[in-house]
Amino acid sequence: MGELRTTVRPVAGQTTAPQVLPARETDNTSKPIARKPAKRAARGKAATTLPESMVTGKASPGKAADGDKPVFAYIASLPQPQRGIAERVDALAAKTLPALQRSVKWGMSYYGVGDGWCFCCGGFAAHVKLMFVNGKTLVPVPPVTPVAMGKSTRGVELISVDDLDERQITAWMTQITAVPGVGGKKN
């Protein structure tokens, strides 16, 4: 555990007593430990607690699991408006792809048909990402190139349910099931 140290430094131009700076916590290497600033809710507004993954952009701590139930639980864990967007994407997938398979992987809901995962949907602090594996093959190619999701992955970032172009999303869902997804080859 770190220790508290008090630093004494002379104040510039001062010839009398040195200035005593507040104690700081160290990690026994004399380097200060970085502290995260306290988060405060805006006055008059209730604070919304977001899952850590939505704040940092890192994968959620949710465990990977196949099936409808884990995906529905993941979606239910999202705050609004992200939950509403994810619910609508899930409903479009179910309506568009009769042999739909669901899973939670890497802190997001994944969707596939056959042997591979074709697209994913995940909530973040200000939006929902809908990403298509091998999205470079889609017509038109979705505009967003995500970080750390593969060179050919493309998608959209949705801020509200009104941002969903259902006709375009269902066309992409149909197209993407015709190419191999992650985890297996299509027959």
MISETI-174174 format. One record per atom (N, C-alpha, C): chain; atom name; x, y, z; residue number from 1. Coordinates in nm, 4 decimals, padded with zeros to 6 digits. Example, Ala and Ser with C-alpha at 12.3 -4.5 7.8 and 13.67 -1.06 7.14 Angstrom:
! MISETI-174174
  chain  atom         x         y         z    n
      A     N   01.3190  -00.5690   00.7800    1
      A    CA   01.2300  -00.4500   00.7800    1
      A     C   01.3200  -00.3300   00.7800    1
      A     N   01.2850  -00.2250   00.7080    2
      A    CA   01.3670  -00.1060   00.7140    2
      A     C   01.2900   00.0030   00.7870    2
//
This chain:
! MISETI-174174
  chain  atom         x         y         z    n
      A     N   00.0834  -00.1172   00.0000    1
      A    CA   00.0000   00.0000   00.0000    1
      A     C   00.0873   00.1226   00.0000    1
      A     N   00.0423   00.2296  -00.0583    2
      A    CA   00.1185   00.3524  -00.0667    2
      A     C   00.1278   00.4232   00.0670    2
      A     N   00.2092   00.5260   00.0693    3
      A    CA   00.2252   00.6037   00.1911    3
      A     C   00.1954   00.7482   00.1582    3
      A     N   00.1693   00.8283   00.2609    4
      A    CA   00.1457   00.9697   00.2409    4
      A     C   00.2751   01.0442   00.2651    4
      A     N   00.3109   01.1360   00.1757    5
      A    CA   00.4307   01.2157   00.1908    5
      A     C   00.3940   01.3622   00.1816    5
      A     N   00.4622   01.4422   00.2593    6
      A    CA   00.4436   01.5863   00.2540    6
      A     C   00.5659   01.6450   00.1864    6
      A     N   00.5442   01.7317   00.0914    7
      A    CA   00.6531   01.7922   00.0179    7
      A     C   00.6730   01.9345   00.0674    7
      A     N   00.7977   01.9720   00.0938    8
      A    CA   00.8300   02.1082   00.1368    8
      A     C   00.9174   02.1694   00.0292    8
      A     N   00.8724   02.2828  -00.0257    9
      A    CA   00.9472   02.3524  -00.1299    9
      A     C   00.9518   02.5008  -00.0985    9
      A     N   01.0637   02.5649  -00.1309   10
      A    CA   01.0657   02.7102  -00.1130   10
      A     C   00.9784   02.7746  -00.2197   10
      A     N   00.9095   02.8789  -00.1830   11
      A    CA   00.8276   02.9540  -00.2771   11
      A     C   00.9206   03.0487  -00.3517   11
      A     N   00.9023   03.0626  -00.4819   12
      A    CA   00.9895   03.1467  -00.5634   12
      A     C   00.9997   03.2878  -00.5065   12
      A     N   01.1236   03.3362  -00.4904   13
      A    CA   01.1468   03.4718  -00.4419   13
      A     C   01.1307   03.4877  -00.2914   13
      A     N   01.1035   03.3808  -00.2190   14
      A    CA   01.0788   03.3902  -00.0752   14
      A     C   01.2053   03.3496  -00.0013   14
      A     N   01.2415   03.4274   00.1008   15
      A    CA   01.3614   03.3958   00.1771   15
      A     C   01.3281   03.3492   00.3174   15
      A     N   01.2001   03.3477   00.3514   16
      A    CA   01.1610   03.3036   00.4850   16
      A     C   01.1242   03.1570   00.4829   16
      A     N   01.0157   03.1197   00.5477   17
      A    CA   00.9753   02.9788   00.5614   17
      A     C   00.9312   02.9203   00.4270   17
      A     N   00.9683   02.7954   00.4013   18
      A    CA   00.9246   02.7295   00.2776   18
      A     C   00.7748   02.6987   00.2814   18
      A     N   00.7162   02.6775   00.1636   19
      A    CA   00.5747   02.6449   00.1508   19
      A     C   00.5559   02.4951   00.1737   19
      A     N   00.4553   02.4576   00.2507   20
      A    CA   00.4246   02.3166   00.2736   20
      A     C   00.3103   02.2790   00.1812   20
      A     N   00.3384   02.1862   00.0914   21
      A    CA   00.2358   02.1393  -00.0021   21
      A     C   00.1589   02.0247   00.0613   21
      A     N   00.0339   02.0007   00.0176   22
      A    CA  -00.0456   01.8935   00.0760   22
      A     C   00.0189   01.7572   00.0560   22
      A     N  -00.0143   01.6657   00.1469   23
      A    CA   00.0367   01.5290   00.1391   23
      A     C  -00.0151   01.4633   00.0131   23
      A     N   00.0657   01.3734  -00.0417   24
      A    CA   00.0224   01.2999  -00.1607   24
      A     C   00.0488   01.1520  -00.1392   24
      A     N  -00.0324   01.0723  -00.2034   25
      A    CA  -00.0168   00.9278  -00.1896   25
      A     C   00.0818   00.8804  -00.2953   25
      A     N   00.1721   00.7884  -00.2558   26
      A    CA   00.2685   00.7338  -00.3500   26
      A     C   00.2599   00.5824  -00.3484   26
      A     N   00.3292   00.5209  -00.4424   27
      A    CA   00.3317   00.3744  -00.4498   27
      A     C   00.4690   00.3205  -00.4110   27
      A     N   00.5371   00.3900  -00.3194   28
      A    CA   00.6705   00.3556  -00.2694   28
      A     C   00.7801   00.3742  -00.3744   28
      A     N   00.7506   00.4413  -00.4836   29
      A    CA   00.8531   00.4723  -00.5832   29
      A     C   00.8700   00.6233  -00.5941   29
      A     N   00.8115   00.6969  -00.5024   30
      A    CA   00.8144   00.8433  -00.4984   30
      A     C   00.7366   00.9073  -00.6116   30
      A     N   00.6639   00.8292  -00.6885   31
      A    CA   00.5799   00.8838  -00.7944   31
      A     C   00.4378   00.8969  -00.7411   31
      A     N   00.3712   01.0087  -00.7676   32
      A    CA   00.2331   01.0219  -00.7227   32
      A     C   00.1431   00.9207  -00.7930   32
      A     N   00.0428   00.8726  -00.7225   33
      A    CA  -00.0551   00.7810  -00.7805   33
      A     C  -00.1633   00.8656  -00.8452   33
      A     N  -00.1941   00.8335  -00.9698   34
      A    CA  -00.2985   00.9083  -01.0403   34
      A     C  -00.4330   00.8758  -00.9780   34
      A     N  -00.5095   00.9785  -00.9540   35
      A    CA  -00.6441   00.9586  -00.9001   35
      A     C  -00.7454   01.0046  -01.0021   35
      A     N  -00.8544   00.9312  -01.0128   36
      A    CA  -00.9619   00.9701  -01.1028   36
      A     C  -01.0427   01.0802  -01.0364   36
      A     N  -01.0815   01.1825  -01.1118   37
      A    CA  -01.1624   01.2877  -01.0522   37
      A     C  -01.2994   01.2341  -01.0133   37
      A     N  -01.3531   01.2884  -00.9070   38
      A    CA  -01.4854   01.2453  -00.8609   38
      A     C  -01.5897   01.2877  -00.9627   38
      A     N  -01.6841   01.1990  -00.9899   39
      A    CA  -01.7924   01.2298  -01.0830   39
      A     C  -01.9086   01.2874  -01.0046   39
      A     N  -01.9635   01.3960  -01.0550   40
      A    CA  -02.0754   01.4613  -00.9883   40
      A     C  -02.1913   01.4747  -01.0845   40
      A     N  -02.3105   01.4586  -01.0346   41
      A    CA  -02.4302   01.4757  -01.1160   41
      A     C  -02.4563   01.6247  -01.1323   41
      A     N  -02.5097   01.6625  -01.2466   42
      A    CA  -02.5455   01.8015  -01.2683   42
      A     C  -02.6546   01.8403  -01.1695   42
      A     N  -02.6477   01.9638  -01.1232   43
      A    CA  -02.7439   02.0106  -01.0244   43
      A     C  -02.8857   02.0004  -01.0808   43
      A     N  -02.9742   01.9376  -01.0071   44
      A    CA  -03.1132   01.9252  -01.0473   44
      A     C  -03.1402   01.8038  -01.1351   44
      A     N  -03.0377   01.7298  -01.1726   45
      A    CA  -03.0563   01.6109  -01.2568   45
      A     C  -03.0066   01.4894  -01.1823   45
      A     N  -03.0787   01.3803  -01.1960   46
      A    CA  -03.0369   01.2556  -01.1328   46
      A     C  -02.9232   01.1947  -01.2139   46
      A     N  -02.8254   01.1401  -01.1456   47
      A    CA  -02.7130   01.0756  -01.2140   47
      A     C  -02.7565   00.9401  -01.2667   47
      A     N  -02.7179   00.9094  -01.3913   48
      A    CA  -02.7447   00.7786  -01.4502   48
      A     C  -02.6190   00.6962  -01.4358   48
      A     N  -02.6292   00.5819  -01.3738   49
      A    CA  -02.5134   00.4950  -01.3584   49
      A     C  -02.5023   00.4075  -01.4817   49
      A     N  -02.3917   00.4231  -01.5530   50
      A    CA  -02.3682   00.3446  -01.6726   50
      A     C  -02.2765   00.2283  -01.6393   50
      A     N  -02.2973   00.1141  -01.7045   51
      A    CA  -02.2027   00.0046  -01.6864   51
      A     C  -02.0623   00.0525  -01.7251   51
      A     N  -01.9598   00.0043  -01.6570   52
      A    CA  -01.8221   00.0466  -01.6803   52
      A     C  -01.7841   00.0393  -01.8275   52
      A     N  -01.8293  -00.0645  -01.8984   53
      A    CA  -01.7930  -00.0798  -02.0390   53
      A     C  -01.8448   00.0344  -02.1246   53
      A     N  -01.9585   00.0903  -02.0875   54
      A    CA  -02.0157   00.1980  -02.1667   54
      A     C  -01.9389   00.3276  -02.1460   54
      A     N  -01.8763   00.3439  -02.0314   55
      A    CA  -01.8009   00.4646  -02.0020   55
      A     C  -01.6617   00.4567  -02.0641   55
      A     N  -01.5956   00.3444  -02.0508   56
      A    CA  -01.4574   00.3303  -02.0963   56
      A     C  -01.4466   00.2862  -02.2406   56
      A     N  -01.5521   00.2262  -02.2948   57
      A    CA  -01.5457   00.1724  -02.4302   57
      A     C  -01.4878   00.0330  -02.4338   57
      A     N  -01.4497  -00.0212  -02.3196   58
      A    CA  -01.3954  -00.1564  -02.3138   58
      A     C  -01.5091  -00.2566  -02.3064   58
      A     N  -01.4792  -00.3811  -02.3374   59
      A    CA  -01.5801  -00.4866  -02.3317   59
      A     C  -01.6381  -00.4972  -02.1913   59
      A     N  -01.7655  -00.5281  -02.1836   60
      A    CA  -01.8303  -00.5390  -02.0536   60
      A     C  -01.7827  -00.6640  -01.9813   60
      A     N  -01.7995  -00.6667  -01.8493   61
      A    CA  -01.7579  -00.7843  -01.7750   61
      A     C  -01.8529  -00.9025  -01.7905   61
      A     N  -01.9611  -00.8848  -01.8677   62
      A    CA  -02.0559  -00.9933  -01.8892   62
      A     C  -01.9888  -01.1137  -01.9519   62
      A     N  -02.0238  -01.2313  -01.9035   63
      A    CA  -01.9618  -01.3539  -01.9534   63
      A     C  -02.0232  -01.3943  -02.0857   63
      A     N  -01.9394  -01.4518  -02.1703   64
      A    CA  -01.9858  -01.5004  -02.2988   64
      A     C  -02.0832  -01.6154  -02.2760   64
      A     N  -02.1929  -01.6137  -02.3494   65
      A    CA  -02.2932  -01.7193  -02.3385   65
      A     C  -02.3764  -01.7213  -02.4663   65
      A     N  -02.4058  -01.8400  -02.5139   66
      A    CA  -02.4874  -01.8552  -02.6335   66
      A     C  -02.6348  -01.8637  -02.5969   66
      A     N  -02.7197  -01.8148  -02.6878   67
      A    CA  -02.8637  -01.8289  -02.6711   67
      A     C  -02.9354  -01.6964  -02.6565   67
      A     N  -03.0685  -01.7053  -02.6646   68
      A    CA  -03.1528  -01.5867  -02.6559   68
      A     C  -03.1488  -01.5221  -02.5179   68
      A     N  -03.1545  -01.6029  -02.4144   69
      A    CA  -03.1665  -01.5520  -02.2776   69
      A     C  -03.0513  -01.4582  -02.2388   69
      A     N  -02.9238  -01.4950  -02.2626   70
      A    CA  -02.8154  -01.4024  -02.2284   70
      A     C  -02.8209  -01.2708  -02.3073   70
      A     N  -02.8619  -01.2775  -02.4333   71
      A    CA  -02.8726  -01.1562  -02.5147   71
      A     C  -02.9839  -01.0670  -02.4613   71
      A     N  -03.0984  -01.1254  -02.4288   72
      A    CA  -03.2084  -01.0455  -02.3739   72
      A     C  -03.1681  -00.9824  -02.2415   72
      A     N  -03.0920  -01.0541  -02.1589   73
      A    CA  -03.0443  -01.0000  -02.0308   73
      A     C  -02.9455  -00.8857  -02.0554   73
      A     N  -02.8569  -00.9014  -02.1529   74
      A    CA  -02.7618  -00.7953  -02.1868   74
      A     C  -02.8377  -00.6695  -02.2300   74
      A     N  -02.9315  -00.6860  -02.3205   75
      A    CA  -03.0083  -00.5713  -02.3696   75
      A     C  -03.0846  -00.5050  -02.2548   75
      A     N  -03.1440  -00.5845  -02.1680   76
      A    CA  -03.2198  -00.5302  -02.0540   76
      A     C  -03.1293  -00.4533  -01.9577   76
      A     N  -02.9989  -00.4828  -01.9562   77
      A    CA  -02.9068  -00.4148  -01.8654   77
      A     C  -02.8683  -00.2755  -01.9136   77
      A     N  -02.8974  -00.2439  -02.0383   78
      A    CA  -02.8597  -00.1137  -02.0933   78
      A     C  -02.9557  -00.0047  -02.0468   78
      A     N  -02.9057   00.1169  -02.0255   79
      A    CA  -02.9942   00.2280  -01.9931   79
      A     C  -03.0610   00.2792  -02.1208   79
      A     N  -03.1648   00.3579  -02.1060   80
      A    CA  -03.2272   00.4218  -02.2222   80
      A     C  -03.1410   00.5387  -02.2650   80
      A     N  -03.1295   00.5738  -02.3884   81
      A    CA  -03.2007   00.5216  -02.5036   81
      A     C  -03.1342   00.3990  -02.5667   81
      A     N  -03.0147   00.3594  -02.5156   82
      A    CA  -02.9432   00.2471  -02.5748   82
      A     C  -03.0264   00.1190  -02.5732   82
      A     N  -03.1021   00.0954  -02.4662   83
      A    CA  -03.1848  -00.0253  -02.4579   83
      A     C  -03.2886  -00.0269  -02.5695   83
      A     N  -03.3561   00.0835  -02.5922   84
      A    CA  -03.4577   00.0910  -02.6969   84
      A     C  -03.4005   00.0645  -02.8353   84
      A     N  -03.2813   00.1182  -02.8601   85
      A    CA  -03.2149   00.0968  -02.9898   85
      A     C  -03.1792  -00.0510  -03.0053   85
      A     N  -03.1162  -00.1094  -02.9025   86
      A    CA  -03.0754  -00.2502  -02.9082   86
      A     C  -03.1962  -00.3422  -02.9217   86
      A     N  -03.3061  -00.3103  -02.8533   87
      A    CA  -03.4289  -00.3911  -02.8661   87
      A     C  -03.4819  -00.3868  -03.0091   87
      A     N  -03.4768  -00.2693  -03.0711   88
      A    CA  -03.5271  -00.2559  -03.2082   88
      A     C  -03.4387  -00.3313  -03.3070   88
      A     N  -03.3058  -00.3242  -03.2885   89
      A    CA  -03.2136  -00.3983  -03.3746   89
      A     C  -03.2388  -00.5481  -03.3601   89
      A     N  -03.2563  -00.5948  -03.2355   90
      A    CA  -03.2835  -00.7367  -03.2112   90
      A     C  -03.4141  -00.7796  -03.2780   90
      A     N  -03.5175  -00.6965  -03.2677   91
      A    CA  -03.6465  -00.7296  -03.3298   91
      A     C  -03.6340  -00.7350  -03.4827   91
      A     N  -03.5582  -00.6422  -03.5414   92
      A    CA  -03.5363  -00.6444  -03.6869   92
      A     C  -03.4622  -00.7711  -03.7285   92
      A     N  -03.3630  -00.8109  -03.6500   93
      A    CA  -03.2873  -00.9327  -03.6804   93
      A     C  -03.3775  -01.0550  -03.6753   93
      A     N  -03.4611  -01.0636  -03.5731   94
      A    CA  -03.5516  -01.1784  -03.5587   94
      A     C  -03.6519  -01.1848  -03.6735   94
      A     N  -03.7009  -01.0696  -03.7162   95
      A    CA  -03.7994  -01.0626  -03.8246   95
      A     C  -03.7341  -01.0946  -03.9602   95
      A     N  -03.6093  -01.0481  -03.9790   96
      A    CA  -03.5407  -01.0611  -04.1069   96
      A     C  -03.4765  -01.1976  -04.1280   96
      A     N  -03.4255  -01.2579  -04.0199   97
      A    CA  -03.3477  -01.3811  -04.0305   97
      A     C  -03.4149  -01.4931  -03.9521   97
      A     N  -03.4952  -01.5782  -04.0174   98
      A    CA  -03.5703  -01.6815  -03.9469   98
      A     C  -03.4842  -01.7815  -03.8687   98
      A     N  -03.3641  -01.8112  -03.9156   99
      A    CA  -03.2775  -01.9091  -03.8468   99
      A     C  -03.1759  -01.8379  -03.7560   99
      A     N  -03.2138  -01.7250  -03.7005  100
      A    CA  -03.1248  -01.6409  -03.6206  100
      A     C  -03.0734  -01.7121  -03.4963  100
      A     N  -02.9433  -01.6969  -03.4718  101
      A    CA  -02.8803  -01.7446  -03.3486  101
      A     C  -02.8231  -01.6238  -03.2768  101
      A     N  -02.8307  -01.6255  -03.1430  102
      A    CA  -02.7825  -01.5134  -03.0622  102
      A     C  -02.6758  -01.5602  -02.9647  102
      A     N  -02.5891  -01.4637  -02.9257  103
      A    CA  -02.4864  -01.4915  -02.8272  103
      A     C  -02.4354  -01.3598  -02.7687  103
      A     N  -02.3804  -01.3681  -02.6489  104
      A    CA  -02.3090  -01.2534  -02.5923  104
      A     C  -02.1617  -01.2889  -02.5998  104
      A     N  -02.0856  -01.2034  -02.6680  105
      A    CA  -01.9413  -01.2222  -02.6838  105
      A     C  -01.8763  -01.0853  -02.6746  105
      A     N  -01.7618  -01.0798  -02.6075  106
      A    CA  -01.6851  -00.9566  -02.5976  106
      A     C  -01.7709  -00.8380  -02.5505  106
      A     N  -01.8659  -00.8643  -02.4638  107
      A    CA  -01.9477  -00.7589  -02.4059  107
      A     C  -02.0509  -00.6989  -02.4989  107
      A     N  -02.0885  -00.7708  -02.6051  108
      A    CA  -02.1888  -00.7228  -02.7002  108
      A     C  -02.2772  -00.8402  -02.7421  108
      A     N  -02.3947  -00.8086  -02.7956  109
      A    CA  -02.4796  -00.9156  -02.8484  109
      A     C  -02.4362  -00.9441  -02.9922  109
      A     N  -02.4187  -01.0727  -03.0218  110
      A    CA  -02.3785  -01.1174  -03.1553  110
      A     C  -02.4921  -01.1967  -03.2182  110
      A     N  -02.5024  -01.1845  -03.3514  111
      A    CA  -02.6093  -01.2494  -03.4258  111
      A     C  -02.5497  -01.3254  -03.5436  111
      A     N  -02.6043  -01.4428  -03.5699  112
      A    CA  -02.5554  -01.5213  -03.6815  112
      A     C  -02.6608  -01.6141  -03.7362  112
      A     N  -02.6296  -01.6691  -03.8526  113
      A    CA  -02.7132  -01.7688  -03.9183  113
      A     C  -02.6169  -01.8750  -03.9685  113
      A     N  -02.6443  -02.0006  -03.9401  114
      A    CA  -02.5522  -02.1063  -03.9819  114
      A     C  -02.4381  -02.1194  -03.8829  114
      A     N  -02.3161  -02.1291  -03.9366  115
      A    CA  -02.1999  -02.1549  -03.8530  115
      A     C  -02.1240  -02.0320  -03.8052  115
      A     N  -02.1543  -01.9139  -03.8536  116
      A    CA  -02.0736  -01.7978  -03.8180  116
      A     C  -02.1558  -01.6810  -03.7669  116
      A     N  -02.0866  -01.5912  -03.6939  117
      A    CA  -02.1490  -01.4689  -03.6420  117
      A     C  -02.1339  -01.3609  -03.7471  117
      A     N  -02.2447  -01.2940  -03.7807  118
      A    CA  -02.2484  -01.2001  -03.8919  118
      A     C  -02.2441  -01.0534  -03.8503  118
      A     N  -02.3079  -01.0196  -03.7379  119
      A    CA  -02.3084  -00.8808  -03.6933  119
      A     C  -02.3268  -00.8759  -03.5425  119
      A     N  -02.2955  -00.7599  -03.4858  120
      A    CA  -02.3072  -00.7430  -03.3412  120
      A     C  -02.3663  -00.6068  -03.3101  120
      A     N  -02.4176  -00.5959  -03.1894  121
      A    CA  -02.4814  -00.4731  -03.1444  121
      A     C  -02.4421  -00.4514  -02.9983  121
      A     N  -02.3864  -00.3342  -02.9684  122
      A    CA  -02.3432  -00.3080  -02.8316  122
      A     C  -02.3676  -00.1648  -02.7900  122
      A     N  -02.4028  -00.1464  -02.6624  123
      A    CA  -02.4312  -00.0141  -02.6093  123
      A     C  -02.3075   00.0523  -02.5514  123
      A     N  -02.2914   00.1810  -02.5790  124
      A    CA  -02.1841   00.2630  -02.5259  124
      A     C  -02.2466   00.3889  -02.4652  124
      A     N  -02.1670   00.4750  -02.4053  125
      A    CA  -02.2186   00.5894  -02.3297  125
      A     C  -02.3118   00.6786  -02.4118  125
      A     N  -02.2775   00.7072  -02.5348  126
      A    CA  -02.3570   00.8027  -02.6123  126
      A     C  -02.4253   00.7426  -02.7347  126
      A     N  -02.4092   00.6121  -02.7563  127
      A    CA  -02.4653   00.5527  -02.8780  127
      A     C  -02.4677   00.4003  -02.8678  127
      A     N  -02.5207   00.3390  -02.9726  128
      A    CA  -02.5169   00.1938  -02.9899  128
      A     C  -02.4417   00.1679  -03.1199  128
      A     N  -02.3468   00.0754  -03.1142  129
      A    CA  -02.2750   00.0355  -03.2357  129
      A     C  -02.3437  -00.0871  -03.2937  129
      A     N  -02.3727  -00.0837  -03.4211  130
      A    CA  -02.4216  -00.1984  -03.4970  130
      A     C  -02.3149  -00.2254  -03.6015  130
      A     N  -02.2397  -00.3338  -03.5824  131
      A    CA  -02.1243  -00.3627  -03.6670  131
      A     C  -02.1434  -00.4938  -03.7429  131
      A     N  -02.1095  -00.4912  -03.8707  132
      A    CA  -02.1228  -00.6075  -03.9575  132
      A     C  -01.9845  -00.6661  -03.9865  132
      A     N  -01.9650  -00.7940  -03.9479  133
      A    CA  -01.8421  -00.8647  -03.9798  133
      A     C  -01.8387  -00.8754  -04.1322  133
      A     N  -01.7249  -00.8515  -04.1925  134
      A    CA  -01.7128  -00.8495  -04.3392  134
      A     C  -01.8032  -00.7436  -04.4013  134
      A     N  -01.8235  -00.6337  -04.3291  135
      A    CA  -01.9099  -00.5259  -04.3756  135
      A     C  -01.8613  -00.4557  -04.5005  135
      A     N  -01.7322  -00.4731  -04.5347  136
      A    CA  -01.6806  -00.4130  -04.6585  136
      A     C  -01.7468  -00.4730  -04.7813  136
      A     N  -01.8108  -00.5910  -04.7662  137
      A    CA  -01.8762  -00.6568  -04.8804  137
      A     C  -02.0181  -00.6055  -04.9028  137
      A     N  -02.0700  -00.5262  -04.8102  138
      A    CA  -02.2090  -00.4796  -04.8196  138
      A     C  -02.2230  -00.3656  -04.9202  138
      A     N  -02.3444  -00.3539  -04.9772  139
      A    CA  -02.3764  -00.2464  -05.0713  139
      A     C  -02.4986  -00.1722  -05.0187  139
      A     N  -02.4867  -00.0435  -04.9885  140
      A    CA  -02.3632   00.0338  -04.9795  140
      A     C  -02.2851  -00.0068  -04.8540  140
      A     N  -02.1560   00.0216  -04.8525  141
      A    CA  -02.0714  -00.0112  -04.7380  141
      A     C  -02.1114   00.0815  -04.6224  141
      A     N  -02.1395   00.0249  -04.5028  142
      A    CA  -02.1720   00.1090  -04.3879  142
      A     C  -02.0579   00.2070  -04.3580  142
      A     N  -02.0900   00.3271  -04.3078  143
      A    CA  -01.9911   00.4342  -04.2975  143
      A     C  -01.8874   00.4242  -04.1858  143
      A     N  -01.9129   00.3489  -04.0790  144
      A    CA  -01.8232   00.3499  -03.9636  144
      A     C  -01.7259   00.2332  -03.9679  144
      A     N  -01.5957   00.2650  -03.9553  145
      A    CA  -01.4918   00.1640  -03.9421  145
      A     C  -01.4536   00.1604  -03.7950  145
      A     N  -01.4893   00.0537  -03.7229  146
      A    CA  -01.4614   00.0498  -03.5790  146
      A     C  -01.3146   00.0212  -03.5488  146
      A     N  -01.2738   00.0583  -03.4291  147
      A    CA  -01.1379   00.0323  -03.3825  147
      A     C  -01.1341  -00.1084  -03.3228  147
      A     N  -01.0324  -00.1844  -03.3541  148
      A    CA  -01.0059  -00.3162  -03.2950  148
      A     C  -01.1151  -00.4197  -03.3189  148
      A     N  -01.1820  -00.4148  -03.4324  149
      A    CA  -01.2845  -00.5144  -03.4625  149
      A     C  -01.2604  -00.5840  -03.5954  149
      A     N  -01.1446  -00.5702  -03.6542  150
      A    CA  -01.1175  -00.6345  -03.7820  150
      A     C  -01.1181  -00.5345  -03.8948  150
      A     N  -01.0308  -00.5572  -03.9924  151
      A    CA  -01.0147  -00.4623  -04.1023  151
      A     C  -01.1353  -00.4544  -04.1939  151
      A     N  -01.2143  -00.5596  -04.2019  152
      A    CA  -01.3281  -00.5586  -04.2941  152
      A     C  -01.4617  -00.5302  -04.2250  152
      A     N  -01.4600  -00.5072  -04.0943  153
      A    CA  -01.5838  -00.4776  -04.0215  153
      A     C  -01.6261  -00.3339  -04.0475  153
      A     N  -01.7548  -00.3150  -04.0728  154
      A    CA  -01.8115  -00.1821  -04.0939  154
      A     C  -01.9476  -00.1778  -04.0264  154
      A     N  -01.9944  -00.0574  -03.9959  155
      A    CA  -02.1235  -00.0462  -03.9307  155
      A     C  -02.1728   00.0949  -03.9182  155
      A     N  -02.2638   00.1130  -03.8231  156
      A    CA  -02.3239   00.2431  -03.7950  156
      A     C  -02.3268   00.2652  -03.6443  156
      A     N  -02.3267   00.3923  -03.6053  157
      A    CA  -02.3434   00.4291  -03.4655  157
      A     C  -02.4776   00.5013  -03.4544  157
      A     N  -02.5626   00.4503  -03.3675  158
      A    CA  -02.6997   00.4992  -03.3549  158
      A     C  -02.7171   00.5709  -03.2211  158
      A     N  -02.7657   00.6941  -03.2262  159
      A    CA  -02.7846   00.7735  -03.1048  159
      A     C  -02.9276   00.7615  -03.0528  159
      A     N  -03.0229   00.7412  -03.1437  160
      A    CA  -03.1626   00.7243  -03.1033  160
      A     C  -03.2310   00.6237  -03.1952  160
      A     N  -03.3484   00.5782  -03.1551  161
      A    CA  -03.4255   00.4849  -03.2377  161
      A     C  -03.4589   00.5494  -03.3717  161
      A     N  -03.4743   00.6818  -03.3726  162
      A    CA  -03.5044   00.7538  -03.4969  162
      A     C  -03.3904   00.7455  -03.5989  162
      A     N  -03.2683   00.7143  -03.5530  163
      A    CA  -03.1538   00.7007  -03.6440  163
      A     C  -03.1564   00.5701  -03.7228  163
      A     N  -03.2417   00.4756  -03.6830  164
      A    CA  -03.2492   00.3462  -03.7514  164
      A     C  -03.3176   00.3607  -03.8863  164
      A     N  -03.2441   00.3330  -03.9920  165
      A    CA  -03.3023   00.3238  -04.1255  165
      A     C  -03.3353   00.1755  -04.1419  165
      A     N  -03.4559   00.1357  -04.1013  166
      A    CA  -03.4921  -00.0063  -04.0957  166
      A     C  -03.4772  -00.0764  -04.2290  166
      A     N  -03.5107  -00.0099  -04.3365  167
      A    CA  -03.4984  -00.0719  -04.4688  167
      A     C  -03.3522  -00.1039  -04.5004  167
      A     N  -03.2607  -00.0079  -04.4715  168
      A    CA  -03.1190  -00.0290  -04.4986  168
      A     C  -03.0602  -00.1342  -04.4052  168
      A     N  -03.0966  -00.1287  -04.2772  169
      A    CA  -03.0442  -00.2251  -04.1791  169
      A     C  -03.0859  -00.3676  -04.2167  169
      A     N  -03.2137  -00.3876  -04.2526  170
      A    CA  -03.2580  -00.5221  -04.2898  170
      A     C  -03.1914  -00.5687  -04.4191  170
      A     N  -03.1641  -00.4767  -04.5134  171
      A    CA  -03.0927  -00.5137  -04.6358  171
      A     C  -02.9508  -00.5597  -04.6022  171
      A     N  -02.8841  -00.4863  -04.5117  172
      A    CA  -02.7495  -00.5275  -04.4706  172
      A     C  -02.7526  -00.6614  -04.3985  172
      A     N  -02.8529  -00.6836  -04.3125  173
      A    CA  -02.8632  -00.8110  -04.2402  173
      A     C  -02.8787  -00.9271  -04.3379  173
      A     N  -02.9605  -00.9078  -04.4399  174
      A    CA  -02.9825  -01.0122  -04.5395  174
      A     C  -02.8550  -01.0370  -04.6205  174
      A     N  -02.7884  -00.9303  -04.6643  175
      A    CA  -02.6653  -00.9440  -04.7424  175
      A     C  -02.5540  -01.0134  -04.6632  175
      A     N  -02.5380  -00.9753  -04.5370  176
      A    CA  -02.4243  -01.0236  -04.4592  176
      A     C  -02.4347  -01.1728  -04.4279  176
      A     N  -02.5545  -01.2276  -04.4271  177
      A    CA  -02.5685  -01.3710  -04.3999  177
      A     C  -02.5242  -01.4569  -04.5179  177
      A     N  -02.5019  -01.3963  -04.6339  178
      A    CA  -02.4575  -01.4689  -04.7531  178
      A     C  -02.3054  -01.4868  -04.7593  178
      A     N  -02.2319  -01.4174  -04.6692  179
      A    CA  -02.0849  -01.4303  -04.6672  179
      A     C  -02.0429  -01.4959  -04.5362  179
      A     N  -01.9255  -01.5616  -04.5332  180
      A    CA  -01.8819  -01.6262  -04.4082  180
      A     C  -01.8698  -01.5263  -04.2937  180
      A     N  -01.9139  -01.5685  -04.1788  181
      A    CA  -01.9026  -01.4863  -04.0585  181
      A     C  -01.7862  -01.5319  -03.9737  181
      A     N  -01.7779  -01.4819  -03.8534  182
      A    CA  -01.6721  -01.5186  -03.7590  182
      A     C  -01.7077  -01.6501  -03.6948  182
      A     N  -01.6132  -01.7408  -03.6859  183
      A    CA  -01.6349  -01.8657  -03.6134  183
      A     C  -01.6747  -01.9839  -03.7000  183
      A     N  -01.6855  -01.9672  -03.8290  184
      A    CA  -01.7205  -02.0806  -03.9118  184
      A     C  -01.7502  -02.0398  -04.0545  184
      A     N  -01.7654  -02.1390  -04.1426  185
      A    CA  -01.7962  -02.1112  -04.2835  185
      A     C  -01.9439  -02.1341  -04.3080  185
      A     N  -01.9972  -02.0552  -04.3988  186
      A    CA  -02.1372  -02.0712  -04.4397  186
      A     C  -02.1475  -02.1854  -04.5404  186
      A     N  -02.2586  -02.2567  -04.5370  187
      A    CA  -02.2789  -02.3655  -04.6342  187
      A     C  -02.3376  -02.3139  -04.7627  187
//
